[in-house]
Structures are given as structure tokens and as C-alpha cells.
Amino acid sequence: MEGEAKANSFRALDVDVSNSIKNDQVQEYGHKTAHTIDHDSWKQVGLLLATCFNCGWILSFSNLIMVPLGWEWGITALAAIGLFTAYANWLLAGFHFIDGQRFIRYKDIMGFLFGRHMYYMTWINQFFIFLLGNMGFIVLGGRGLKDINAAFSDSPLRLQYHIVITGVAYFTFALIVPNMSSMRAWLGVSVLFTFGYIGFMLPVLVNDGNSHRSRSYEIEGNKADKVFNGLGALAAIIVCNTSGMLLEIQSTLRKPAVNNMRKALFVQYTVGLTVYYGVCIMGYWAYGTSVSDYLPINLTGPKWAKVVANSGVYLQNIVSQHMFLQPIHEILDTKFLKLDKSINSRQNLQRRFVLRALLFTVTTFVAAALPFIGDFINFLGSFALIPLTFIFPSMIFLKVKRNTANAAQKAWHWTIIIFSSLLAVATTASAVRLIINDVTQYHFFANT
């Protein structure tokens, strides 16, 4: 591990932090886990990131990002935040090893450097992001199924039936595929569905865009609406570019883990980003401010075209959602499975069945009861994902490099911390305002 650290050009890997942390903060964070580590190639992880970030959520980005910001601010924000999230994740990947200690979980490195309070704060932030994100995936899948149902029936089943079907599908996949490394066998399928549904939709978007030349790109609302909606759009760009689980993904990589993680990130922020930014921009170009928060709704043409698009999105989401819920699966499996037995042993399979069933019962029930959960995901993403992505990596840098970083480096990272903190407050205020404005539309088990 020391050899890998010295080989890396990022200086944070070869400093000794043993004298820079208090004695009561020094803790041993071992590699005890029920899941696979040190196994995957950077190509596998890069492909996993590129496909999973091109999940069904990208079909809402035209509405969530471009409509509030318009062309100039929208393109500028996409480029700036994309570059900055790539940098922040590149920075964090460099701290996978500190003082010969490997960190396979984000909460572990924060606890090691800053104590138990930061350990729990990091895990709470991650937990709610992953859990609510999965509920969002379930609602998204349910709406896709309902759209397919509507193509064949004038009276489609209630949304809640489709949400339950989606929850069962996600549970089945999570039971069959126990961990992130096991997703390798499904990457080909994921790639096929990802580029299949996107490749199918792009010609339709081009045709619709050329056919509807009267569309408007004017940003609507008064000055306050424009400001708050714009802040919400910034939060959405952050959500579409990062996950808050980089170290957990990095733990699956074989050595050299730092260089391999950065290669995988390069794939995500080139190939992957080009695709989901392209869909975002094309959807806005084709329909302007009238673009729906679920792009297939706008598609013209025969019913079978929407059925094909929705089917591809639905099947791809089954794979994608699994990656974003892996940290919760890993914690539960490590706690309750027999680590001295194979993860696919009969005893562990039974325990995994119970764990997955309980988890998806809860997430599916909440998703069915609160199908407007997207507003709350934006709220949690604002004050939880921004710290995980921007603030914490700079805090780690300042802690680890406090005796070797020059004044310019320290000033740069303090600027990131301060600016990101202000951004978190502003975007959280925007999310709260959206919830307050929409509260009259909320009711349990709404058939949206």
C-alpha cells in the first residue's frame, strides 16, 4: 500500500497523519465486510458508473435543470458543476489510503480523522440519500409501468399497484445479485438497455424538435421564483453527477485502487456525462419549457414507441438502483450474515432474503404512500449530498495536509468549504420552499 501511495502523483497519499489526529480519535477501521473487495477492474467499475448514472432519472433533467436556468445559465452550470464534481471525486479517491490504512467506507475515514460525531453524521447523510434515492427509483419505475399500462388501456391500474410490482422486481434482483462485484454479469445487459433506450429516443427528439418550432425557452415566474428554481436546478445537477459513495465503490477495485478509481471516474465524466448531459440538452431543445418531468410523456409517434422507451428505462433501472443501495446492503449483510460462510450459502441466503424483504417492504410502502417523494429527495440532496461531495473532501485535505500544504492550497480548500456551505443552505431553502408550495397537492397514496 505504501508503494501505491508513493507512485501516485497526489501528495495527500504519502503524508503521515498519525501525529495530526488526537489520541481519542484514532480508531481501527478494518476490512470486515460480507461483500467483495479488491476484485474488480477499473474498466468494470467505469462501465458500471457510466451506465448507472444514465438511469431513468436522466429523463427528468431537461425539466429540472434546463427549464429553470435556460440556455446560457443552464449550459454554464452543467459544465462548471460537472467539472467541479469530477475534481471533488478525484480528490476524495486519493484518500483511500492514509498512513497505511485503507478506508472502504466514507464514514470510516471521517470517523478516523474527525471523531465519532463525524462518523455518525456521514453515515446518517449517506443513509437517507441512499434510502430516499431508492424510493425515488421505485416511484420512477412505477410511473414507467403505469405509462406502459396506459398505452394498452384507457383505465390503467392505480400507480400504487405498479409501485408494488417495481418493489418486488428490485427485491428479486437484490436477492440474486448480492453485491457490487456480482453486478459484472449484468453490465452487458445494462449497457444494452441504457444505450438502447437512449438511442431509440434521440431520433424521436430530433424529429419532434424539427416539427415543433414554436416552442418557448423563456424562463417563467417572478424574480423570486427564478432565483429559487435556479437554486433547485443547481442541486439537481449535483445529484446527476455524484452519489456520495465513492469510497464504497472504490473498495471493490483491485490494486492500485487509487489510480484505478481515477480511471473509472474518467469514464464516468467523459462517456457517461456526455450521454446524460446530451439527453438533458436535447429534451430541452426539442420541447422548450413545456418539456415534462418524465421525458417519454412528450414523445410523439405510435404507442409502441413509448412502450419500447419505457420498457428499456424500466429494465435498466433495475440494475442501476442496485448500485446506489449497495452501502446499505453491505452494512446489513456485514452485521447479520455469517462471515465465515459463503455469501451464497443456504444460511446466508435465508438471512439475505429476510434482510432484503424487510428493506424493500419499507421502501416500497413509503414510495406507494408518498409518490411525490421527489421533493424530499431534493431537500435531502441539498443539505446531505453537497457536504459529502464538496465539503468533506476539502476538510479531509486540510486535516491530512495541514503541515505540508502551502497557503494557496489551504485558501483554495477553505474557499470550497465556505462556498459549498452557502450553496447547501441556499439550495436547502429552495427545496423547503418547493415543499411548502406543493404541500396542498400532497395526500397519501396519491394516484399521480
JOBEL-V666660 format. One record per residue. N is the residue number from 1. RES is the residue in three letters. SS is DSSP state (H for helix, E for strand, L for the rest). PSI is psi in radians with two decimals (* if undefined). D_CENTER is the distance of its C-alpha to the mean C-alpha in whole Angstrom. Layout:
BEGIN
n=(N | N)
res=(RES | RES)
ss=(SS | SS)
psi=(PSI | PSI)
d_center=(D_CENTER | D_CENTER)
END
This chain:
BEGIN
n=(1 | 2 | 3 | 4 | 5 | 6 | 7 | 8 | 9 | 10 | 11 | 12 | 13 | 14 | 15 | 16 | 17 | 18 | 19 | 20 | 21 | 22 | 23 | 24 | 25 | 26 | 27 | 28 | 29 | 30 | 31 | 32 | 33 | 34 | 35 | 36 | 37 | 38 | 39 | 40 | 41 | 42 | 43 | 44 | 45 | 46 | 47 | 48 | 49 | 50 | 51 | 52 | 53 | 54 | 55 | 56 | 57 | 58 | 59 | 60 | 61 | 62 | 63 | 64 | 65 | 66 | 67 | 68 | 69 | 70 | 71 | 72 | 73 | 74 | 75 | 76 | 77 | 78 | 79 | 80 | 81 | 82 | 83 | 84 | 85 | 86 | 87 | 88 | 89 | 90 | 91 | 92 | 93 | 94 | 95 | 96 | 97 | 98 | 99 | 100 | 101 | 102 | 103 | 104 | 105 | 106 | 107 | 108 | 109 | 110 | 111 | 112 | 113 | 114 | 115 | 116 | 117 | 118 | 119 | 120 | 121 | 122 | 123 | 124 | 125 | 126 | 127 | 128 | 129 | 130 | 131 | 132 | 133 | 134 | 135 | 136 | 137 | 138 | 139 | 140 | 141 | 142 | 143 | 144 | 145 | 146 | 147 | 148 | 149 | 150 | 151 | 152 | 153 | 154 | 155 | 156 | 157 | 158 | 159 | 160 | 161 | 162 | 163 | 164 | 165 | 166 | 167 | 168 | 169 | 170 | 171 | 172 | 173 | 174 | 175 | 176 | 177 | 178 | 179 | 180 | 181 | 182 | 183 | 184 | 185 | 186 | 187 | 188 | 189 | 190 | 191 | 192 | 193 | 194 | 195 | 196 | 197 | 198 | 199 | 200 | 201 | 202 | 203 | 204 | 205 | 206 | 207 | 208 | 209 | 210 | 211 | 212 | 213 | 214 | 215 | 216 | 217 | 218 | 219 | 220 | 221 | 222 | 223 | 224 | 225 | 226 | 227 | 228 | 229 | 230 | 231 | 232 | 233 | 234 | 235 | 236 | 237 | 238 | 239 | 240 | 241 | 242 | 243 | 244 | 245 | 246 | 247 | 248 | 249 | 250 | 251 | 252 | 253 | 254 | 255 | 256 | 257 | 258 | 259 | 260 | 261 | 262 | 263 | 264 | 265 | 266 | 267 | 268 | 269 | 270 | 271 | 272 | 273 | 274 | 275 | 276 | 277 | 278 | 279 | 280 | 281 | 282 | 283 | 284 | 285 | 286 | 287 | 288 | 289 | 290 | 291 | 292 | 293 | 294 | 295 | 296 | 297 | 298 | 299 | 300 | 301 | 302 | 303 | 304 | 305 | 306 | 307 | 308 | 309 | 310 | 311 | 312 | 313 | 314 | 315 | 316 | 317 | 318 | 319 | 320 | 321 | 322 | 323 | 324 | 325 | 326 | 327 | 328 | 329 | 330 | 331 | 332 | 333 | 334 | 335 | 336 | 337 | 338 | 339 | 340 | 341 | 342 | 343 | 344 | 345 | 346 | 347 | 348 | 349 | 350 | 351 | 352 | 353 | 354 | 355 | 356 | 357 | 358 | 359 | 360 | 361 | 362 | 363 | 364 | 365 | 366 | 367 | 368 | 369 | 370 | 371 | 372 | 373 | 374 | 375 | 376 | 377 | 378 | 379 | 380 | 381 | 382 | 383 | 384 | 385 | 386 | 387 | 388 | 389 | 390 | 391 | 392 | 393 | 394 | 395 | 396 | 397 | 398 | 399 | 400 | 401 | 402 | 403 | 404 | 405 | 406 | 407 | 408 | 409 | 410 | 411 | 412 | 413 | 414 | 415 | 416 | 417 | 418 | 419 | 420 | 421 | 422 | 423 | 424 | 425 | 426 | 427 | 428 | 429 | 430 | 431 | 432 | 433 | 434 | 435 | 436 | 437 | 438 | 439 | 440 | 441 | 442 | 443 | 444 | 445 | 446 | 447 | 448)
res=(MET | GLU | GLY | GLU | ALA | LYS | ALA | ASN | SER | PHE | ARG | ALA | LEU | ASP | VAL | ASP | VAL | SER | ASN | SER | ILE | LYS | ASN | ASP | GLN | VAL | GLN | GLU | TYR | GLY | HIS | LYS | THR | ALA | HIS | THR | ILE | ASP | HIS | ASP | SER | TRP | LYS | GLN | VAL | GLY | LEU | LEU | LEU | ALA | THR | CYS | PHE | ASN | CYS | GLY | TRP | ILE | LEU | SER | PHE | SER | ASN | LEU | ILE | MET | VAL | PRO | LEU | GLY | TRP | GLU | TRP | GLY | ILE | THR | ALA | LEU | ALA | ALA | ILE | GLY | LEU | PHE | THR | ALA | TYR | ALA | ASN | TRP | LEU | LEU | ALA | GLY | PHE | HIS | PHE | ILE | ASP | GLY | GLN | ARG | PHE | ILE | ARG | TYR | LYS | ASP | ILE | MET | GLY | PHE | LEU | PHE | GLY | ARG | HIS | MET | TYR | TYR | MET | THR | TRP | ILE | ASN | GLN | PHE | PHE | ILE | PHE | LEU | LEU | GLY | ASN | MET | GLY | PHE | ILE | VAL | LEU | GLY | GLY | ARG | GLY | LEU | LYS | ASP | ILE | ASN | ALA | ALA | PHE | SER | ASP | SER | PRO | LEU | ARG | LEU | GLN | TYR | HIS | ILE | VAL | ILE | THR | GLY | VAL | ALA | TYR | PHE | THR | PHE | ALA | LEU | ILE | VAL | PRO | ASN | MET | SER | SER | MET | ARG | ALA | TRP | LEU | GLY | VAL | SER | VAL | LEU | PHE | THR | PHE | GLY | TYR | ILE | GLY | PHE | MET | LEU | PRO | VAL | LEU | VAL | ASN | ASP | GLY | ASN | SER | HIS | ARG | SER | ARG | SER | TYR | GLU | ILE | GLU | GLY | ASN | LYS | ALA | ASP | LYS | VAL | PHE | ASN | GLY | LEU | GLY | ALA | LEU | ALA | ALA | ILE | ILE | VAL | CYS | ASN | THR | SER | GLY | MET | LEU | LEU | GLU | ILE | GLN | SER | THR | LEU | ARG | LYS | PRO | ALA | VAL | ASN | ASN | MET | ARG | LYS | ALA | LEU | PHE | VAL | GLN | TYR | THR | VAL | GLY | LEU | THR | VAL | TYR | TYR | GLY | VAL | CYS | ILE | MET | GLY | TYR | TRP | ALA | TYR | GLY | THR | SER | VAL | SER | ASP | TYR | LEU | PRO | ILE | ASN | LEU | THR | GLY | PRO | LYS | TRP | ALA | LYS | VAL | VAL | ALA | ASN | SER | GLY | VAL | TYR | LEU | GLN | ASN | ILE | VAL | SER | GLN | HIS | MET | PHE | LEU | GLN | PRO | ILE | HIS | GLU | ILE | LEU | ASP | THR | LYS | PHE | LEU | LYS | LEU | ASP | LYS | SER | ILE | ASN | SER | ARG | GLN | ASN | LEU | GLN | ARG | ARG | PHE | VAL | LEU | ARG | ALA | LEU | LEU | PHE | THR | VAL | THR | THR | PHE | VAL | ALA | ALA | ALA | LEU | PRO | PHE | ILE | GLY | ASP | PHE | ILE | ASN | PHE | LEU | GLY | SER | PHE | ALA | LEU | ILE | PRO | LEU | THR | PHE | ILE | PHE | PRO | SER | MET | ILE | PHE | LEU | LYS | VAL | LYS | ARG | ASN | THR | ALA | ASN | ALA | ALA | GLN | LYS | ALA | TRP | HIS | TRP | THR | ILE | ILE | ILE | PHE | SER | SER | LEU | LEU | ALA | VAL | ALA | THR | THR | ALA | SER | ALA | VAL | ARG | LEU | ILE | ILE | ASN | ASP | VAL | THR | GLN | TYR | HIS | PHE | PHE | ALA | ASN | THR)
ss=(L | H | H | H | H | H | H | L | L | L | H | H | H | H | L | L | L | L | L | L | L | L | H | H | H | L | L | L | L | L | L | L | L | L | L | L | L | L | L | E | L | H | H | H | H | H | H | H | H | H | H | H | L | L | L | H | H | H | H | H | H | H | H | H | H | H | H | H | H | H | H | H | H | H | H | H | H | H | H | H | H | H | H | H | H | H | H | H | H | H | H | H | H | L | L | L | E | E | L | L | E | E | L | L | L | H | H | H | H | H | H | H | H | H | L | H | H | H | H | H | H | H | H | H | H | H | H | H | H | H | H | H | H | H | H | H | H | H | H | H | H | H | H | H | H | H | H | H | H | H | H | H | L | L | L | L | L | L | H | H | H | H | H | H | H | H | H | H | H | H | H | H | H | H | H | H | L | L | L | L | H | H | H | H | H | H | H | H | H | H | H | H | H | H | H | H | H | H | H | H | H | H | H | H | H | H | H | H | H | H | H | L | L | L | L | L | L | L | L | L | L | L | H | H | H | H | H | H | H | H | H | H | H | H | H | H | H | H | H | H | H | L | L | L | L | H | H | H | H | H | L | L | E | L | L | L | H | H | H | H | H | H | H | H | H | H | H | H | H | H | H | H | H | H | H | H | H | H | H | H | H | H | H | H | H | H | H | H | H | H | L | L | L | L | H | H | H | H | L | L | L | L | H | H | H | H | H | H | H | H | H | H | H | H | H | H | H | H | H | H | H | H | H | H | L | H | H | H | H | H | H | H | H | H | H | H | L | L | L | L | L | L | L | L | L | H | H | H | H | H | H | H | H | H | H | H | H | H | H | H | H | H | H | H | H | H | H | H | H | L | L | L | L | H | H | H | H | H | H | H | H | H | H | H | H | H | H | H | H | H | H | H | H | H | H | H | H | H | H | H | L | L | L | L | L | L | H | H | H | H | H | H | H | H | H | H | H | H | H | H | H | H | H | H | H | H | H | H | H | H | H | H | H | H | H | H | H | H | H | H | H | L | L | L | L | L | L | L)
psi=(-0.64 | -0.65 | -0.71 | -0.69 | -0.74 | -0.51 | -0.36 | 2.49 | -0.24 | 2.09 | -0.34 | -0.28 | -0.34 | 0.57 | 2.71 | 2.03 | 0.07 | -0.47 | -0.03 | 0.07 | 2.60 | 2.70 | -0.66 | -0.05 | -0.22 | 2.13 | 2.68 | 2.08 | 1.66 | -3.10 | 0.43 | 1.98 | 2.58 | -0.18 | 2.97 | 2.34 | 2.88 | 0.71 | -0.67 | 2.69 | 2.80 | -0.50 | -0.72 | -0.80 | -0.69 | -0.74 | -0.67 | -0.79 | -0.78 | -0.67 | -0.73 | -0.57 | -0.20 | 0.73 | -3.03 | -0.33 | -0.46 | -0.33 | -0.11 | -0.14 | -0.58 | -0.75 | -0.76 | -0.53 | -0.97 | -0.65 | -0.80 | -0.43 | -0.48 | -3.09 | -0.96 | -0.97 | -0.60 | -0.88 | -0.71 | -0.80 | -0.72 | -0.81 | -0.83 | -0.83 | -0.61 | -0.81 | -0.72 | -0.66 | -0.62 | -0.77 | -0.78 | -0.71 | -0.64 | -0.75 | -0.85 | -0.63 | -0.50 | -0.24 | 0.39 | -0.48 | 2.29 | 2.14 | 0.71 | 0.01 | 2.26 | 2.41 | 2.02 | -0.01 | 2.50 | -0.75 | -0.53 | -0.77 | -0.62 | -0.64 | -0.67 | -0.72 | -0.56 | -0.01 | 3.09 | -0.56 | -0.78 | -0.53 | -0.89 | -0.62 | -0.74 | -0.79 | -0.67 | -0.77 | -0.83 | -0.79 | -0.83 | -0.62 | -0.84 | -0.74 | -0.85 | -0.57 | -0.69 | -0.68 | -0.68 | -0.70 | -0.71 | -0.76 | -0.75 | -0.78 | -0.71 | -0.71 | -0.64 | -0.76 | -0.69 | -0.64 | -0.67 | -0.78 | -0.70 | -0.42 | -0.37 | -0.11 | 2.43 | -0.23 | 1.29 | 2.74 | 2.74 | 2.66 | -0.65 | -0.62 | -0.72 | -0.58 | -0.74 | -0.76 | -0.73 | -0.76 | -0.70 | -0.71 | -0.77 | -0.72 | -0.79 | -0.76 | -0.72 | -0.51 | -0.71 | -0.66 | 1.72 | -0.51 | 3.14 | -0.70 | -0.56 | -0.21 | -0.15 | -0.74 | -0.30 | -0.03 | -0.68 | -0.74 | -0.74 | -0.75 | -0.76 | -0.83 | -0.66 | -1.03 | -0.28 | -0.93 | -0.58 | -0.78 | -0.55 | -0.66 | -0.58 | -0.80 | -0.61 | -0.71 | -0.74 | -0.78 | -0.77 | -0.70 | -0.68 | -0.42 | -0.43 | 1.45 | -0.08 | 0.15 | 2.71 | 2.53 | 0.22 | 2.32 | 2.18 | 2.81 | 2.92 | -3.11 | -0.73 | -0.74 | -0.77 | -0.72 | -0.89 | -0.69 | -0.61 | -0.70 | -0.69 | -0.64 | -0.68 | -0.74 | -0.68 | -0.65 | -0.70 | -0.77 | -0.66 | -0.18 | -0.23 | 2.88 | -0.33 | 0.28 | 0.61 | -0.80 | -0.58 | -0.67 | -0.75 | -0.49 | -0.41 | -0.24 | 2.50 | 2.89 | 2.60 | 2.06 | -0.61 | -0.92 | -0.68 | -0.64 | -0.70 | -0.57 | -0.72 | -0.69 | -0.61 | -0.70 | -0.78 | -0.81 | 0.16 | -1.27 | -0.93 | -0.84 | -0.70 | -0.69 | -0.94 | -0.50 | -0.67 | -0.77 | -0.73 | -0.85 | -0.73 | -0.69 | -0.73 | -0.71 | -0.71 | -0.65 | -0.14 | -2.53 | -0.16 | 0.04 | 2.40 | 2.84 | 0.00 | 1.72 | -0.71 | -0.38 | -0.57 | -0.32 | 2.35 | 3.06 | -3.02 | 2.79 | -0.62 | -0.47 | -0.76 | -0.62 | -0.77 | -0.81 | -0.84 | -0.64 | -0.76 | -0.75 | -0.79 | -0.85 | -0.65 | -0.63 | -0.51 | -0.69 | -0.81 | -0.79 | -0.48 | -0.68 | -0.76 | -0.18 | -0.01 | -0.73 | -0.63 | -0.75 | -0.73 | -0.75 | -0.80 | -0.76 | -0.73 | -0.59 | -0.68 | -0.28 | 2.80 | 1.88 | -0.29 | 0.06 | 2.82 | 2.53 | -0.37 | 0.26 | 2.81 | -0.74 | -0.78 | -0.57 | -0.70 | -0.77 | -0.69 | -0.65 | -0.82 | -0.79 | -0.84 | -0.70 | -0.77 | -0.77 | -0.86 | -0.39 | -0.77 | -0.91 | -0.67 | -0.71 | -0.81 | -0.71 | -0.70 | -0.66 | -0.57 | 1.21 | 0.00 | 0.41 | -0.21 | -0.64 | -0.68 | -0.49 | -0.73 | -0.68 | -0.88 | -0.63 | -0.56 | -0.87 | -0.12 | -0.78 | -0.61 | -0.81 | -0.76 | -0.60 | -0.76 | -0.77 | -0.88 | -0.74 | -0.66 | -0.60 | -0.74 | -0.78 | -0.84 | -0.58 | -0.85 | -0.65 | 0.30 | -0.45 | -0.16 | -0.36 | 2.51 | 3.07 | -0.67 | -0.72 | -0.77 | -0.74 | -0.70 | -0.81 | -0.54 | -0.62 | -0.75 | -0.79 | -0.82 | -0.86 | -0.75 | -0.63 | -0.76 | -0.70 | -0.70 | -0.73 | -0.79 | -0.78 | -0.56 | -0.73 | -0.68 | -0.74 | -0.71 | -0.74 | -0.72 | -0.73 | -0.76 | -0.73 | -0.54 | -0.05 | -0.54 | -0.32 | -0.15 | 2.30 | 2.60 | 2.44 | 0.72 | 2.41 | 1.25 | *)
d_center=(29 | 31 | 32 | 28 | 28 | 31 | 30 | 27 | 28 | 26 | 28 | 26 | 26 | 30 | 31 | 32 | 30 | 33 | 35 | 32 | 31 | 33 | 35 | 33 | 30 | 30 | 29 | 29 | 25 | 26 | 24 | 25 | 22 | 23 | 20 | 21 | 21 | 22 | 22 | 20 | 21 | 19 | 19 | 18 | 15 | 14 | 15 | 12 | 10 | 11 | 12 | 8 | 7 | 10 | 10 | 12 | 10 | 11 | 14 | 14 | 13 | 17 | 18 | 16 | 16 | 19 | 21 | 21 | 22 | 24 | 25 | 25 | 23 | 20 | 21 | 21 | 18 | 16 | 18 | 18 | 15 | 14 | 16 | 16 | 12 | 14 | 16 | 15 | 13 | 16 | 18 | 16 | 16 | 20 | 20 | 20 | 23 | 26 | 29 | 29 | 27 | 23 | 20 | 18 | 16 | 15 | 17 | 20 | 20 | 20 | 23 | 25 | 25 | 25 | 26 | 25 | 24 | 21 | 21 | 20 | 19 | 16 | 15 | 16 | 13 | 11 | 12 | 12 | 8 | 8 | 11 | 11 | 8 | 10 | 13 | 11 | 11 | 14 | 16 | 14 | 16 | 19 | 20 | 19 | 22 | 24 | 24 | 26 | 28 | 29 | 30 | 33 | 34 | 35 | 34 | 31 | 30 | 28 | 24 | 24 | 26 | 23 | 20 | 22 | 23 | 19 | 19 | 21 | 20 | 17 | 19 | 21 | 19 | 17 | 21 | 22 | 19 | 19 | 17 | 15 | 18 | 19 | 17 | 19 | 21 | 19 | 17 | 20 | 20 | 16 | 18 | 20 | 19 | 16 | 19 | 21 | 20 | 19 | 22 | 24 | 23 | 23 | 27 | 27 | 25 | 28 | 31 | 30 | 29 | 33 | 34 | 33 | 34 | 35 | 31 | 31 | 28 | 30 | 27 | 28 | 29 | 31 | 30 | 29 | 27 | 26 | 25 | 22 | 21 | 20 | 19 | 16 | 16 | 15 | 12 | 11 | 11 | 9 | 6 | 6 | 7 | 5 | 4 | 7 | 8 | 10 | 13 | 13 | 12 | 15 | 17 | 17 | 19 | 23 | 25 | 24 | 21 | 21 | 22 | 20 | 17 | 17 | 19 | 15 | 14 | 16 | 16 | 12 | 14 | 17 | 16 | 13 | 13 | 16 | 16 | 13 | 15 | 18 | 17 | 16 | 20 | 22 | 21 | 22 | 25 | 26 | 26 | 26 | 25 | 26 | 23 | 21 | 18 | 18 | 19 | 21 | 23 | 25 | 26 | 30 | 32 | 33 | 31 | 30 | 28 | 25 | 26 | 25 | 22 | 21 | 21 | 19 | 16 | 17 | 18 | 15 | 12 | 14 | 13 | 9 | 9 | 11 | 9 | 6 | 10 | 11 | 12 | 14 | 16 | 17 | 18 | 20 | 21 | 23 | 24 | 26 | 26 | 29 | 28 | 32 | 31 | 29 | 26 | 28 | 31 | 32 | 32 | 28 | 27 | 29 | 27 | 24 | 25 | 26 | 22 | 20 | 23 | 23 | 19 | 18 | 22 | 20 | 17 | 19 | 22 | 20 | 18 | 21 | 23 | 20 | 19 | 19 | 16 | 14 | 16 | 15 | 11 | 12 | 14 | 12 | 10 | 13 | 15 | 12 | 9 | 12 | 14 | 12 | 11 | 15 | 17 | 17 | 17 | 20 | 22 | 21 | 23 | 26 | 27 | 27 | 29 | 31 | 34 | 33 | 31 | 33 | 33 | 32 | 28 | 29 | 29 | 26 | 24 | 25 | 25 | 21 | 21 | 23 | 22 | 18 | 20 | 22 | 19 | 17 | 20 | 21 | 17 | 18 | 21 | 20 | 18 | 21 | 23 | 21 | 21 | 25 | 26 | 24 | 26 | 29 | 27 | 25 | 27 | 26 | 26 | 26 | 26 | 24)
END
